[in-house]
Amino acid sequence: MAVVFSATNEVIDPILADVVRANQNKVVSWLQGESGAWGFLAGQAIVNVRESAGRDLESKERRLIWSRMWWWLEQISAGGNAKS
């Protein structure tokens, strides 16, 4: 039986948390407004979720992932605990 991948916050949040942890230097770069930091982190988010899904992502899934990655970064910037 095939496992269906669903790009929901509950599914992608642990993956995005791993992206943040593995790329703390780029998160700091993003916080400092350095050029290219967002693109790198957004790309890493897509690559990691795609690997977890085991397939290419649809356009709406990519947009959801970018939006959620941005949310994570805003939580970090605000000193939040990223629990919503």
Buried (B, 14 or more C-beta within 10 A) or exposed (E): EEEEBEBEEEEBBEBBEBBBEEBEEBBEBBEEEEEEBBEBBBEBBBEBBBEBBEEEBEEEBBEBBBEBBBBBBEBBEEEEEBEE
